[in-house]
Amino acid sequence: MADGASPTVLNPEVVKSATANKQGYHSFQFGGFEFARDEYFVHIKWPKGKHTMEVDRFLRAMVRDIGWGFFYGWIFFDDVFGTHNHYGTVDIYAGTYDQGCKAAGIDFIQRFTAESVSKAFETISRDWISEGYDPLSAPLETGSPMGSKGKPMQGPLLRNFTPAKRMLGLPGDQPVRSDDTGTPINRAFEDVAFDQPDIEPEPGFEGQLHAINLFDHIARSDVTWNPSMTAITKASICCVTSEEHMLPVIHGNDRNEWFFQLSDEIHWRIQDKNTGNPRGMIVMKAGDVCAMPADIRHQGFSPKRSMLMVMENGSPELPELYATGKLAPYPIEF
């Protein structure tokens, strides 16, 4: 099916197998897709084909896909399988944006309500994640999903977002300052300076100005490639994150994203969104700024845990403007 087509929207329940396999895991049916896992791999089937993916990569991608609300545009779990957010409905696809699968005629795509996909993905994740494995953390900070099923995971699958009642660091904010909650500085940021800003107000404005050390906040984040703070003003969205190892998904844009590298460095692999053909490699170092255009997919690799700020325009009309060519896919003409 070509991008932009409108298939029938499905709203099925995910179907769990009656019995578990010898490793203790159930298989699942959702629409035309079947999902099963063993000790090392996830096996995905659809009417035209099948695909195998390493289980850690699959679970890191799936849990973030749920937590992001399927994010802006495309979430590629790998080059073959992923989701496309239509903001209320979600496409699940296999091979739709892979040239080899398209040429072989085995590509497949179905559209579902976003609510049904979220419920299905959470049901699968909860069955396949055992206690001690946290797919939102860096590989050095979590257990492994490999092997047979262990004790069921306790607590929420996702980190809940807590809105601040006041600007961070001011009396009465919620959440309170990170050091008040005992959240430690991450091991990778022990060399970062956390001096507090000096505030010198003009006479008459004492006590009315405030500033925080943003690095001090990001350095305490216990998740990677997931917002540790988000500031939203109308359609203007600003997220700060800590990044380590590799972005667990390949993100396909339906709008421009602006990246501000705050510390260390990230290596970005850039591909054509529709074909996966390589478009370039970018190494961003502290102080660098770049825009990820609306016609690419990208994946980041952070050799050392780093800090990144992302800014986006969340206007709902942007995907159609870019898809129809009314807006150029890149923000600046040089």
Secondary structure, DSSP 8 states (H G I E B T S, - for coil): --TT----EE----EE-SS--TTS---EEETTEEEEE-SSEEEEEETTEEEEEEHHHHHHHHHHHHHTTT-SSEEESSSSEEEEE-SSEEEEEESTT-HHHHHHT--EEEEEEHHHHHHHHHHHHHHH-BTT--TTS-GGGS----SS--SB--S-SS------SSSTTSTT-SS--GGGGT----GGGTTS----------TT-TTS-----HHHHHTT-S-SSS-SEEEEETTEEEEEEEEEEE-SSEEE-SS-EEEEE-SSEEEEEEEETTT--EEEEEEEETT-EEEE-TTEEEEEEEEEEEEEEEEEE--TTHHHHHHTTSS-SSS---
